[in-house]
């Protein structure tokens, strides 16, 4: 066994990782129905006005506005010469003394320049009494009022929200050009690790980490290539890392980054590229390795499930979001009292998982090998290096996991 090199701080590790993880190039066309959450790679320019014609913004009557001006003194009576619903083409022109009943969204008939809201009218025997005057343009949505033809509606780099997908639909688009997603290889390692669904032999455990890592990656903009388990053999590990680094934008391994005699990853990365750090001053997750093979980032995660998933949130999530050109994850934070006294003896920055119930935070951390330390938790509390104890009832800031 060889000891860890000089442990780096969490802040230094994250800065180093982010510096070497660059947004991926390349784009693809996707249907707008699946475009939410993607990032526009080419400016979207409107090819038509939105709305494409003048239309009624309210249910009522399309009128010549000047006809209604006397309604400040007494009702104005107009002849109803037609009725127009949304989706219908106008067939009647509005002339002085006449009006056309219109529904919201219906095209404004020729000759009309305003709409009187139905609330200020009373129709009887083909005539309508108008009790309130309107000015030209009242209750009318003009062609191009929302979007002008030729306008740049969405710039390259814009993150597509549901509302922005709606803009694409309003322009009549069926597809949009977006940046491709980063492809990340997830490589589980260890002689003892077997895929779920297979029988366990003595000393074996099911592969947990590649599935939790895949879930984190997919929910943060990546395409995941989950590879078969690689045994603790230098040649096999070297071949897997080299191949994945050549074909993917990032490589993430679980296990093999500690200091046991079978933890070979550091040697593989040193042979193929550069190790930027090996060991981080955090709990859980100290045995974390980061290097590059060519321009490809390679992240070696701890083998214990809680350590692996914790560091996936702290390191992998922000890195892959940067590569996918996604905005930083919005962290929802709450301040609540700690339900019971907690003593920290790690001497490292600690991410203490907690369950929030009845307005209190209950420590959920068991040990690094217990996946329930994360599955039972609602979030985590960051404990600085120099903090020894948190007393019962002391307020803590909880960073909530995705709900």
Secondary structure, DSSP 8 states (H G I E B T S, - for coil): -----S-B-HHHHHHHHHHH------EEEEEGGG-TT-BB-S-EE-SS-BSSS-EESSSEEEE-GGGGGGGGTS-EEEEEEEEE-TT----S---TTEEEEE-TT-B--TT--EEEEGGGEEEETTEEEE-S---TTTTEE-TTSSB-TT-EEE-TT-B--HHHHHHHHHTT-SEEEEE---EEEEEEE-TTEE-TTS---TT-EE--HHHHHHHHHHTTT-EEEEEEEE-S-HHHHHHHHHHHHHHSSEEEEESS-SSSTT--HHHHHHHHSEEEEE-BSEES--S-EEEEETTEEEEEE-SSHHHHHHHIIIIIHHHHHHHTT-------EEEEEESS-EE--SSSEEEEEEEEETTEEEE----TT-THHHHT-SEEEEE-TT--EE-TT-EEEEEE---
